[in-house]
Amino acid sequence: MQITINIKDSSKAKAFLNFIKSLDFITVKESDDNISYPSMTEKEIIDRVAVTNKQIKEGQTISHSDLEKESQNW
């Protein structure tokens, strides 16, 4: 598993990083890469919810286990 954590206070970030490094089951790889995650505007979210609600009403759904199986092929 890989996790990205953003800490705004650099002094607290260093203390946290030192603690994390002290754990024997965690490997820390430092990188200066900025990762940008996709984001949606409020209107895009509202539009997507409307589409999803319509799909649910029309029965266009799949089970959670089917979704997990399908996502393994992505």
N, CA, C and O atoms as a Maestro MAE file, in Angstrom:
{
 s_m_m2io_version
 :::
 2.0.0
}

f_m_ct {
 s_m_title
 :::
 protein
 m_atom[296] {
  # First column is atom index #
  i_m_mmod_type
  r_m_x_coord
  r_m_y_coord
  r_m_z_coord
  i_m_residue_number
  s_m_chain_name
  s_m_pdb_residue_name
  s_m_pdb_atom_name
  i_m_atomic_number
  :::
  1 25 0.856 -1.169 0.000 1 A "MET " " N  " 7
  2 3 0.000 0.000 0.000 1 A "MET " " CA " 6
  3 2 0.901 1.230 0.000 1 A "MET " " C  " 6
  4 15 1.944 1.254 0.653 1 A "MET " " O  " 8
  5 25 0.485 2.233 -0.733 2 A "GLN " " N  " 7
  6 3 1.225 3.489 -0.784 2 A "GLN " " CA " 6
  7 2 0.286 4.599 -0.359 2 A "GLN " " C  " 6
  8 15 -0.868 4.645 -0.787 2 A "GLN " " O  " 8
  9 25 0.785 5.502 0.491 3 A "ILE " " N  " 7
  10 3 -0.032 6.600 1.008 3 A "ILE " " CA " 6
  11 2 0.737 7.904 0.829 3 A "ILE " " C  " 6
  12 15 1.943 7.962 1.073 3 A "ILE " " O  " 8
  13 25 0.036 8.940 0.405 4 A "THR " " N  " 7
  14 3 0.621 10.273 0.322 4 A "THR " " CA " 6
  15 2 0.003 11.128 1.419 4 A "THR " " C  " 6
  16 15 -1.218 11.190 1.561 4 A "THR " " O  " 8
  17 25 0.859 11.785 2.194 5 A "ILE " " N  " 7
  18 3 0.394 12.634 3.292 5 A "ILE " " CA " 6
  19 2 0.966 14.026 3.079 5 A "ILE " " C  " 6
  20 15 2.173 14.181 2.892 5 A "ILE " " O  " 8
  21 25 0.120 15.028 3.107 6 A "ASN " " N  " 7
  22 3 0.563 16.421 3.008 6 A "ASN " " CA " 6
  23 2 0.461 17.057 4.390 6 A "ASN " " C  " 6
  24 15 -0.617 17.093 4.984 6 A "ASN " " O  " 8
  25 25 1.588 17.559 4.899 7 A "ILE " " N  " 7
  26 3 1.615 18.227 6.200 7 A "ILE " " CA " 6
  27 2 2.132 19.637 5.967 7 A "ILE " " C  " 6
  28 15 3.230 19.821 5.442 7 A "ILE " " O  " 8
  29 25 1.348 20.626 6.353 8 A "LYS " " N  " 7
  30 3 1.680 22.015 6.049 8 A "LYS " " CA " 6
  31 2 2.769 22.581 6.947 8 A "LYS " " C  " 6
  32 15 3.557 23.413 6.498 8 A "LYS " " O  " 8
  33 25 2.835 22.158 8.189 9 A "ASP " " N  " 7
  34 3 3.824 22.672 9.138 9 A "ASP " " CA " 6
  35 2 5.088 21.819 9.028 9 A "ASP " " C  " 6
  36 15 5.093 20.659 9.440 9 A "ASP " " O  " 8
  37 25 6.156 22.390 8.475 10 A "SER " " N  " 7
  38 3 7.352 21.597 8.189 10 A "SER " " CA " 6
  39 2 8.009 21.031 9.442 10 A "SER " " C  " 6
  40 15 8.559 19.931 9.392 10 A "SER " " O  " 8
  41 25 7.969 21.747 10.562 11 A "SER " " N  " 7
  42 3 8.591 21.206 11.769 11 A "SER " " CA " 6
  43 2 7.822 19.981 12.275 11 A "SER " " C  " 6
  44 15 8.431 19.015 12.734 11 A "SER " " O  " 8
  45 25 6.515 20.017 12.193 12 A "LYS " " N  " 7
  46 3 5.710 18.863 12.586 12 A "LYS " " CA " 6
  47 2 5.871 17.733 11.573 12 A "LYS " " C  " 6
  48 15 5.845 16.559 11.942 12 A "LYS " " O  " 8
  49 25 6.035 18.082 10.308 13 A "ALA " " N  " 7
  50 3 6.221 17.075 9.269 13 A "ALA " " CA " 6
  51 2 7.503 16.290 9.521 13 A "ALA " " C  " 6
  52 15 7.520 15.067 9.383 13 A "ALA " " O  " 8
  53 25 8.579 16.988 9.891 14 A "LYS " " N  " 7
  54 3 9.845 16.304 10.158 14 A "LYS " " CA " 6
  55 2 9.719 15.372 11.356 14 A "LYS " " C  " 6
  56 15 10.238 14.256 11.326 14 A "LYS " " O  " 8
  57 25 9.040 15.813 12.405 15 A "ALA " " N  " 7
  58 3 8.848 14.963 13.582 15 A "ALA " " CA " 6
  59 2 8.024 13.733 13.221 15 A "ALA " " C  " 6
  60 15 8.335 12.623 13.652 15 A "ALA " " O  " 8
  61 25 6.980 13.930 12.433 16 A "PHE " " N  " 7
  62 3 6.140 12.816 12.014 16 A "PHE " " CA " 6
  63 2 6.926 11.850 11.133 16 A "PHE " " C  " 6
  64 15 6.818 10.633 11.291 16 A "PHE " " O  " 8
  65 25 7.709 12.386 10.214 17 A "LEU " " N  " 7
  66 3 8.511 11.557 9.320 17 A "LEU " " CA " 6
  67 2 9.534 10.734 10.107 17 A "LEU " " C  " 6
  68 15 9.749 9.559 9.810 17 A "LEU " " O  " 8
  69 25 10.156 11.345 11.097 18 A "ASN " " N  " 7
  70 3 11.113 10.609 11.929 18 A "ASN " " CA " 6
  71 2 10.429 9.472 12.674 18 A "ASN " " C  " 6
  72 15 10.994 8.387 12.812 18 A "ASN " " O  " 8
  73 25 9.221 9.718 13.150 19 A "PHE " " N  " 7
  74 3 8.471 8.655 13.825 19 A "PHE " " CA " 6
  75 2 8.160 7.526 12.847 19 A "PHE " " C  " 6
  76 15 8.361 6.353 13.161 19 A "PHE " " O  " 8
  77 25 7.672 7.882 11.670 20 A "ILE " " N  " 7
  78 3 7.325 6.875 10.659 20 A "ILE " " CA " 6
  79 2 8.553 6.042 10.294 20 A "ILE " " C  " 6
  80 15 8.463 4.821 10.168 20 A "ILE " " O  " 8
  81 25 9.700 6.704 10.125 21 A "LYS " " N  " 7
  82 3 10.930 5.994 9.763 21 A "LYS " " CA " 6
  83 2 11.360 5.015 10.852 21 A "LYS " " C  " 6
  84 15 12.045 4.032 10.567 21 A "LYS " " O  " 8
  85 25 10.967 5.274 12.086 22 A "SER " " N  " 7
  86 3 11.371 4.401 13.193 22 A "SER " " CA " 6
  87 2 10.584 3.083 13.201 22 A "SER " " C  " 6
  88 15 10.974 2.144 13.894 22 A "SER " " O  " 8
  89 25 9.510 3.001 12.460 23 A "LEU " " N  " 7
  90 3 8.697 1.789 12.412 23 A "LEU " " CA " 6
  91 2 9.328 0.791 11.446 23 A "LEU " " C  " 6
  92 15 9.639 1.135 10.306 23 A "LEU " " O  " 8
  93 25 9.516 -0.450 11.906 24 A "ASP " " N  " 7
  94 3 10.229 -1.426 11.100 24 A "ASP " " CA " 6
  95 2 9.429 -1.962 9.911 24 A "ASP " " C  " 6
  96 15 10.006 -2.595 9.026 24 A "ASP " " O  " 8
  97 25 8.136 -1.728 9.869 25 A "PHE " " N  " 7
  98 3 7.310 -2.260 8.781 25 A "PHE " " CA " 6
  99 2 6.978 -1.215 7.722 25 A "PHE " " C  " 6
  100 15 6.148 -1.458 6.846 25 A "PHE " " O  " 8
  101 25 7.628 -0.046 7.800 26 A "ILE " " N  " 7
  102 3 7.370 1.024 6.834 26 A "ILE " " CA " 6
  103 2 8.671 1.424 6.159 26 A "ILE " " C  " 6
  104 15 9.700 1.598 6.811 26 A "ILE " " O  " 8
  105 25 8.607 1.565 4.838 27 A "THR " " N  " 7
  106 3 9.727 2.075 4.066 27 A "THR " " CA " 6
  107 2 9.349 3.458 3.562 27 A "THR " " C  " 6
  108 15 8.263 3.648 3.015 27 A "THR " " O  " 8
  109 25 10.236 4.417 3.742 28 A "VAL " " N  " 7
  110 3 9.961 5.788 3.325 28 A "VAL " " CA " 6
  111 2 10.804 6.107 2.102 28 A "VAL " " C  " 6
  112 15 12.023 5.937 2.104 28 A "VAL " " O  " 8
  113 25 10.133 6.571 1.060 29 A "LYS " " N  " 7
  114 3 10.810 7.010 -0.160 29 A "LYS " " CA " 6
  115 2 10.448 8.477 -0.345 29 A "LYS " " C  " 6
  116 15 9.288 8.811 -0.586 29 A "LYS " " O  " 8
  117 25 11.426 9.334 -0.233 30 A "GLU " " N  " 7
  118 3 11.165 10.765 -0.357 30 A "GLU " " CA " 6
  119 2 11.218 11.186 -1.812 30 A "GLU " " C  " 6
  120 15 12.046 10.699 -2.581 30 A "GLU " " O  " 8
  121 25 10.332 12.091 -2.183 31 A "SER " " N  " 7
  122 3 10.244 12.560 -3.559 31 A "SER " " CA " 6
  123 2 9.788 14.011 -3.560 31 A "SER " " C  " 6
  124 15 8.986 14.425 -2.722 31 A "SER " " O  " 8
  125 25 10.304 14.767 -4.497 32 A "ASP " " N  " 7
  126 3 9.884 16.162 -4.646 32 A "ASP " " CA " 6
  127 2 8.772 16.310 -5.669 32 A "ASP " " C  " 6
  128 15 8.356 17.428 -5.974 32 A "ASP " " O  " 8
  129 25 8.284 15.192 -6.204 33 A "ASP " " N  " 7
  130 3 7.220 15.235 -7.195 33 A "ASP " " CA " 6
  131 2 5.931 15.747 -6.560 33 A "ASP " " C  " 6
  132 15 5.548 15.315 -5.472 33 A "ASP " " O  " 8
  133 25 5.289 16.643 -7.230 34 A "ASN " " N  " 7
  134 3 3.971 17.100 -6.797 34 A "ASN " " CA " 6
  135 2 2.929 16.263 -7.513 34 A "ASN " " C  " 6
  136 15 2.927 16.165 -8.740 34 A "ASN " " O  " 8
  137 25 2.065 15.676 -6.751 35 A "ILE " " N  " 7
  138 3 1.018 14.838 -7.320 35 A "ILE " " CA " 6
  139 2 -0.276 15.632 -7.299 35 A "ILE " " C  " 6
  140 15 -0.704 16.113 -6.249 35 A "ILE " " O  " 8
  141 25 -0.884 15.765 -8.438 36 A "SER " " N  " 7
  142 3 -2.171 16.464 -8.475 36 A "SER " " CA " 6
  143 2 -3.269 15.428 -8.690 36 A "SER " " C  " 6
  144 15 -3.189 14.593 -9.591 36 A "SER " " O  " 8
  145 25 -4.263 15.497 -7.871 37 A "TYR " " N  " 7
  146 3 -5.368 14.561 -7.947 37 A "TYR " " CA " 6
  147 2 -6.519 15.212 -8.711 37 A "TYR " " C  " 6
  148 15 -6.723 16.423 -8.619 37 A "TYR " " O  " 8
  149 25 -7.260 14.420 -9.456 38 A "PRO " " N  " 7
  150 3 -8.378 15.004 -10.198 38 A "PRO " " CA " 6
  151 2 -9.389 15.613 -9.232 38 A "PRO " " C  " 6
  152 15 -9.660 15.064 -8.164 38 A "PRO " " O  " 8
  153 25 -9.925 16.727 -9.620 39 A "SER " " N  " 7
  154 3 -10.934 17.362 -8.784 39 A "SER " " CA " 6
  155 2 -12.121 17.755 -9.653 39 A "SER " " C  " 6
  156 15 -12.011 17.875 -10.874 39 A "SER " " O  " 8
  157 25 -13.233 17.949 -9.007 40 A "MET " " N  " 7
  158 3 -14.450 18.313 -9.720 40 A "MET " " CA " 6
  159 2 -15.002 19.608 -9.129 40 A "MET " " C  " 6
  160 15 -14.895 19.860 -7.929 40 A "MET " " O  " 8
  161 25 -15.587 20.410 -9.989 41 A "THR " " N  " 7
  162 3 -16.250 21.606 -9.504 41 A "THR " " CA " 6
  163 2 -17.571 21.190 -8.861 41 A "THR " " C  " 6
  164 15 -18.029 20.060 -9.032 41 A "THR " " O  " 8
  165 25 -18.168 22.103 -8.132 42 A "GLU " " N  " 7
  166 3 -19.458 21.808 -7.491 42 A "GLU " " CA " 6
  167 2 -20.507 21.437 -8.536 42 A "GLU " " C  " 6
  168 15 -21.304 20.524 -8.320 42 A "GLU " " O  " 8
  169 25 -20.511 22.140 -9.664 43 A "LYS " " N  " 7
  170 3 -21.475 21.838 -10.731 43 A "LYS " " CA " 6
  171 2 -21.226 20.448 -11.311 43 A "LYS " " C  " 6
  172 15 -22.175 19.711 -11.576 43 A "LYS " " O  " 8
  173 25 -19.960 20.083 -11.510 44 A "GLU " " N  " 7
  174 3 -19.647 18.757 -12.036 44 A "GLU " " CA " 6
  175 2 -20.116 17.659 -11.074 44 A "GLU " " C  " 6
  176 15 -20.611 16.617 -11.503 44 A "GLU " " O  " 8
  177 25 -19.956 17.901 -9.794 45 A "ILE " " N  " 7
  178 3 -20.409 16.929 -8.790 45 A "ILE " " CA " 6
  179 2 -21.920 16.777 -8.847 45 A "ILE " " C  " 6
  180 15 -22.436 15.659 -8.851 45 A "ILE " " O  " 8
  181 25 -22.631 17.903 -8.890 46 A "ILE " " N  " 7
  182 3 -24.098 17.872 -8.943 46 A "ILE " " CA " 6
  183 2 -24.565 17.164 -10.215 46 A "ILE " " C  " 6
  184 15 -25.487 16.350 -10.169 46 A "ILE " " O  " 8
  185 25 -23.931 17.471 -11.347 47 A "ASP " " N  " 7
  186 3 -24.289 16.816 -12.608 47 A "ASP " " CA " 6
  187 2 -24.029 15.315 -12.543 47 A "ASP " " C  " 6
  188 15 -24.838 14.520 -13.023 47 A "ASP " " O  " 8
  189 25 -22.903 14.931 -11.951 48 A "ARG " " N  " 7
  190 3 -22.572 13.503 -11.848 48 A "ARG " " CA " 6
  191 2 -23.556 12.771 -10.946 48 A "ARG " " C  " 6
  192 15 -23.934 11.634 -11.229 48 A "ARG " " O  " 8
  193 25 -23.969 13.416 -9.866 49 A "VAL " " N  " 7
  194 3 -24.948 12.808 -8.961 49 A "VAL " " CA " 6
  195 2 -26.272 12.611 -9.685 49 A "VAL " " C  " 6
  196 15 -26.921 11.579 -9.511 49 A "VAL " " O  " 8
  197 25 -26.679 13.578 -10.488 50 A "ALA " " N  " 7
  198 3 -27.928 13.455 -11.246 50 A "ALA " " CA " 6
  199 2 -27.862 12.269 -12.206 50 A "ALA " " C  " 6
  200 15 -28.824 11.509 -12.322 50 A "ALA " " O  " 8
  201 25 -26.734 12.110 -12.889 51 A "VAL " " N  " 7
  202 3 -26.560 10.980 -13.804 51 A "VAL " " CA " 6
  203 2 -26.614 9.669 -13.024 51 A "VAL " " C  " 6
  204 15 -27.277 8.718 -13.437 51 A "VAL " " O  " 8
  205 25 -25.914 9.628 -11.901 52 A "THR " " N  " 7
  206 3 -25.877 8.410 -11.084 52 A "THR " " CA " 6
  207 2 -27.259 8.053 -10.557 52 A "THR " " C  " 6
  208 15 -27.650 6.887 -10.585 52 A "THR " " O  " 8
  209 25 -27.999 9.043 -10.078 53 A "ASN " " N  " 7
  210 3 -29.364 8.789 -9.588 53 A "ASN " " CA " 6
  211 2 -30.242 8.211 -10.692 53 A "ASN " " C  " 6
  212 15 -31.042 7.308 -10.446 53 A "ASN " " O  " 8
  213 25 -30.090 8.734 -11.912 54 A "LYS " " N  " 7
  214 3 -30.864 8.220 -13.041 54 A "LYS " " CA " 6
  215 2 -30.479 6.766 -13.325 54 A "LYS " " C  " 6
  216 15 -31.348 5.929 -13.571 54 A "LYS " " O  " 8
  217 25 -29.180 6.468 -13.290 55 A "GLN " " N  " 7
  218 3 -28.721 5.097 -13.529 55 A "GLN " " CA " 6
  219 2 -29.284 4.143 -12.466 55 A "GLN " " C  " 6
  220 15 -29.684 3.023 -12.786 55 A "GLN " " O  " 8
  221 25 -29.313 4.578 -11.229 56 A "ILE " " N  " 7
  222 3 -29.850 3.739 -10.146 56 A "ILE " " CA " 6
  223 2 -31.330 3.477 -10.369 56 A "ILE " " C  " 6
  224 15 -31.788 2.343 -10.230 56 A "ILE " " O  " 8
  225 25 -32.089 4.523 -10.717 57 A "LYS " " N  " 7
  226 3 -33.526 4.364 -10.958 57 A "LYS " " CA " 6
  227 2 -33.803 3.414 -12.120 57 A "LYS " " C  " 6
  228 15 -34.813 2.711 -12.128 57 A "LYS " " O  " 8
  229 25 -32.899 3.397 -13.103 58 A "GLU " " N  " 7
  230 3 -33.057 2.529 -14.267 58 A "GLU " " CA " 6
  231 2 -32.463 1.136 -14.031 58 A "GLU " " C  " 6
  232 15 -32.457 0.301 -14.936 58 A "GLU " " O  " 8
  233 25 -31.966 0.887 -12.819 59 A "GLY " " N  " 7
  234 3 -31.426 -0.417 -12.484 59 A "GLY " " CA " 6
  235 2 -30.055 -0.704 -13.069 59 A "GLY " " C  " 6
  236 15 -29.637 -1.859 -13.151 59 A "GLY " " O  " 8
  237 25 -29.364 0.337 -13.471 60 A "GLN " " N  " 7
  238 3 -28.030 0.167 -14.064 60 A "GLN " " CA " 6
  239 2 -26.978 0.141 -12.956 60 A "GLN " " C  " 6
  240 15 -26.161 1.054 -12.835 60 A "GLN " " O  " 8
  241 25 -27.014 -0.911 -12.161 61 A "THR " " N  " 7
  242 3 -26.073 -1.042 -11.051 61 A "THR " " CA " 6
  243 2 -25.395 -2.407 -11.103 61 A "THR " " C  " 6
  244 15 -25.868 -3.325 -11.772 61 A "THR " " O  " 8
  245 25 -24.279 -2.524 -10.383 62 A "ILE " " N  " 7
  246 3 -23.621 -3.823 -10.233 62 A "ILE " " CA " 6
  247 2 -23.287 -4.008 -8.758 62 A "ILE " " C  " 6
  248 15 -23.212 -3.042 -7.998 62 A "ILE " " O  " 8
  249 25 -23.091 -5.248 -8.373 63 A "SER " " N  " 7
  250 3 -22.763 -5.525 -6.973 63 A "SER " " CA " 6
  251 2 -21.330 -5.094 -6.669 63 A "SER " " C  " 6
  252 15 -20.512 -4.913 -7.570 63 A "SER " " O  " 8
  253 25 -21.053 -4.938 -5.395 64 A "HIS " " N  " 7
  254 3 -19.723 -4.531 -4.964 64 A "HIS " " CA " 6
  255 2 -18.682 -5.572 -5.378 64 A "HIS " " C  " 6
  256 15 -17.598 -5.219 -5.843 64 A "HIS " " O  " 8
  257 25 -19.010 -6.845 -5.210 65 A "SER " " N  " 7
  258 3 -18.054 -7.896 -5.577 65 A "SER " " CA " 6
  259 2 -17.794 -7.903 -7.082 65 A "SER " " C  " 6
  260 15 -16.662 -8.128 -7.510 65 A "SER " " O  " 8
  261 25 -18.830 -7.659 -7.891 66 A "ASP " " N  " 7
  262 3 -18.631 -7.576 -9.339 66 A "ASP " " CA " 6
  263 2 -17.743 -6.383 -9.700 66 A "ASP " " C  " 6
  264 15 -16.913 -6.474 -10.605 66 A "ASP " " O  " 8
  265 25 -17.917 -5.280 -9.000 67 A "LEU " " N  " 7
  266 3 -17.092 -4.095 -9.238 67 A "LEU " " CA " 6
  267 2 -15.634 -4.388 -8.905 67 A "LEU " " C  " 6
  268 15 -14.732 -3.990 -9.641 67 A "LEU " " O  " 8
  269 25 -15.406 -5.085 -7.794 68 A "GLU " " N  " 7
  270 3 -14.033 -5.439 -7.427 68 A "GLU " " CA " 6
  271 2 -13.393 -6.314 -8.506 68 A "GLU " " C  " 6
  272 15 -12.241 -6.100 -8.883 68 A "GLU " " O  " 8
  273 25 -14.148 -7.302 -9.000 69 A "LYS " " N  " 7
  274 3 -13.627 -8.174 -10.055 69 A "LYS " " CA " 6
  275 2 -13.319 -7.373 -11.318 69 A "LYS " " C  " 6
  276 15 -12.273 -7.555 -11.940 69 A "LYS " " O  " 8
  277 25 -14.232 -6.493 -11.684 70 A "GLU " " N  " 7
  278 3 -14.044 -5.679 -12.891 70 A "GLU " " CA " 6
  279 2 -12.840 -4.739 -12.747 70 A "GLU " " C  " 6
  280 15 -12.081 -4.545 -13.697 70 A "GLU " " O  " 8
  281 25 -12.671 -4.159 -11.554 71 A "SER " " N  " 7
  282 3 -11.597 -3.187 -11.365 71 A "SER " " CA " 6
  283 2 -10.219 -3.834 -11.401 71 A "SER " " C  " 6
  284 15 -9.226 -3.136 -11.611 71 A "SER " " O  " 8
  285 25 -10.129 -5.130 -11.204 72 A "GLN " " N  " 7
  286 3 -8.828 -5.815 -11.294 72 A "GLN " " CA " 6
  287 2 -8.285 -5.800 -12.715 72 A "GLN " " C  " 6
  288 15 -7.086 -5.993 -12.919 72 A "GLN " " O  " 8
  289 25 -9.134 -5.577 -13.681 73 A "ASN " " N  " 7
  290 3 -8.704 -5.538 -15.085 73 A "ASN " " CA " 6
  291 2 -8.367 -4.130 -15.566 73 A "ASN " " C  " 6
  292 15 -7.992 -3.956 -16.725 73 A "ASN " " O  " 8
  293 25 -8.490 -3.145 -14.724 74 A "TRP " " N  " 7
  294 3 -8.232 -1.756 -15.133 74 A "TRP " " CA " 6
  295 2 -6.754 -1.486 -15.231 74 A "TRP " " C  " 6
  296 15 -6.350 -0.372 -15.561 74 A "TRP " " O  " 8
  :::
 }
 m_bond[295] {
  # First column is bond index #
  i_m_from
  i_m_to
  i_m_order
  :::
  1 1 2 1
  2 2 3 1
  3 3 4 2
  4 3 5 1
  5 5 6 1
  6 6 7 1
  7 7 8 2
  8 7 9 1
  9 9 10 1
  10 10 11 1
  11 11 12 2
  12 11 13 1
  13 13 14 1
  14 14 15 1
  15 15 16 2
  16 15 17 1
  17 17 18 1
  18 18 19 1
  19 19 20 2
  20 19 21 1
  21 21 22 1
  22 22 23 1
  23 23 24 2
  24 23 25 1
  25 25 26 1
  26 26 27 1
  27 27 28 2
  28 27 29 1
  29 29 30 1
  30 30 31 1
  31 31 32 2
  32 31 33 1
  33 33 34 1
  34 34 35 1
  35 35 36 2
  36 35 37 1
  37 37 38 1
  38 38 39 1
  39 39 40 2
  40 39 41 1
  41 41 42 1
  42 42 43 1
  43 43 44 2
  44 43 45 1
  45 45 46 1
  46 46 47 1
  47 47 48 2
  48 47 49 1
  49 49 50 1
  50 50 51 1
  51 51 52 2
  52 51 53 1
  53 53 54 1
  54 54 55 1
  55 55 56 2
  56 55 57 1
  57 57 58 1
  58 58 59 1
  59 59 60 2
  60 59 61 1
  61 61 62 1
  62 62 63 1
  63 63 64 2
  64 63 65 1
  65 65 66 1
  66 66 67 1
  67 67 68 2
  68 67 69 1
  69 69 70 1
  70 70 71 1
  71 71 72 2
  72 71 73 1
  73 73 74 1
  74 74 75 1
  75 75 76 2
  76 75 77 1
  77 77 78 1
  78 78 79 1
  79 79 80 2
  80 79 81 1
  81 81 82 1
  82 82 83 1
  83 83 84 2
  84 83 85 1
  85 85 86 1
  86 86 87 1
  87 87 88 2
  88 87 89 1
  89 89 90 1
  90 90 91 1
  91 91 92 2
  92 91 93 1
  93 93 94 1
  94 94 95 1
  95 95 96 2
  96 95 97 1
  97 97 98 1
  98 98 99 1
  99 99 100 2
  100 99 101 1
  101 101 102 1
  102 102 103 1
  103 103 104 2
  104 103 105 1
  105 105 106 1
  106 106 107 1
  107 107 108 2
  108 107 109 1
  109 109 110 1
  110 110 111 1
  111 111 112 2
  112 111 113 1
  113 113 114 1
  114 114 115 1
  115 115 116 2
  116 115 117 1
  117 117 118 1
  118 118 119 1
  119 119 120 2
  120 119 121 1
  121 121 122 1
  122 122 123 1
  123 123 124 2
  124 123 125 1
  125 125 126 1
  126 126 127 1
  127 127 128 2
  128 127 129 1
  129 129 130 1
  130 130 131 1
  131 131 132 2
  132 131 133 1
  133 133 134 1
  134 134 135 1
  135 135 136 2
  136 135 137 1
  137 137 138 1
  138 138 139 1
  139 139 140 2
  140 139 141 1
  141 141 142 1
  142 142 143 1
  143 143 144 2
  144 143 145 1
  145 145 146 1
  146 146 147 1
  147 147 148 2
  148 147 149 1
  149 149 150 1
  150 150 151 1
  151 151 152 2
  152 151 153 1
  153 153 154 1
  154 154 155 1
  155 155 156 2
  156 155 157 1
  157 157 158 1
  158 158 159 1
  159 159 160 2
  160 159 161 1
  161 161 162 1
  162 162 163 1
  163 163 164 2
  164 163 165 1
  165 165 166 1
  166 166 167 1
  167 167 168 2
  168 167 169 1
  169 169 170 1
  170 170 171 1
  171 171 172 2
  172 171 173 1
  173 173 174 1
  174 174 175 1
  175 175 176 2
  176 175 177 1
  177 177 178 1
  178 178 179 1
  179 179 180 2
  180 179 181 1
  181 181 182 1
  182 182 183 1
  183 183 184 2
  184 183 185 1
  185 185 186 1
  186 186 187 1
  187 187 188 2
  188 187 189 1
  189 189 190 1
  190 190 191 1
  191 191 192 2
  192 191 193 1
  193 193 194 1
  194 194 195 1
  195 195 196 2
  196 195 197 1
  197 197 198 1
  198 198 199 1
  199 199 200 2
  200 199 201 1
  201 201 202 1
  202 202 203 1
  203 203 204 2
  204 203 205 1
  205 205 206 1
  206 206 207 1
  207 207 208 2
  208 207 209 1
  209 209 210 1
  210 210 211 1
  211 211 212 2
  212 211 213 1
  213 213 214 1
  214 214 215 1
  215 215 216 2
  216 215 217 1
  217 217 218 1
  218 218 219 1
  219 219 220 2
  220 219 221 1
  221 221 222 1
  222 222 223 1
  223 223 224 2
  224 223 225 1
  225 225 226 1
  226 226 227 1
  227 227 228 2
  228 227 229 1
  229 229 230 1
  230 230 231 1
  231 231 232 2
  232 231 233 1
  233 233 234 1
  234 234 235 1
  235 235 236 2
  236 235 237 1
  237 237 238 1
  238 238 239 1
  239 239 240 2
  240 239 241 1
  241 241 242 1
  242 242 243 1
  243 243 244 2
  244 243 245 1
  245 245 246 1
  246 246 247 1
  247 247 248 2
  248 247 249 1
  249 249 250 1
  250 250 251 1
  251 251 252 2
  252 251 253 1
  253 253 254 1
  254 254 255 1
  255 255 256 2
  256 255 257 1
  257 257 258 1
  258 258 259 1
  259 259 260 2
  260 259 261 1
  261 261 262 1
  262 262 263 1
  263 263 264 2
  264 263 265 1
  265 265 266 1
  266 266 267 1
  267 267 268 2
  268 267 269 1
  269 269 270 1
  270 270 271 1
  271 271 272 2
  272 271 273 1
  273 273 274 1
  274 274 275 1
  275 275 276 2
  276 275 277 1
  277 277 278 1
  278 278 279 1
  279 279 280 2
  280 279 281 1
  281 281 282 1
  282 282 283 1
  283 283 284 2
  284 283 285 1
  285 285 286 1
  286 286 287 1
  287 287 288 2
  288 287 289 1
  289 289 290 1
  290 290 291 1
  291 291 292 2
  292 291 293 1
  293 293 294 1
  294 294 295 1
  295 295 296 2
  :::
 }
}
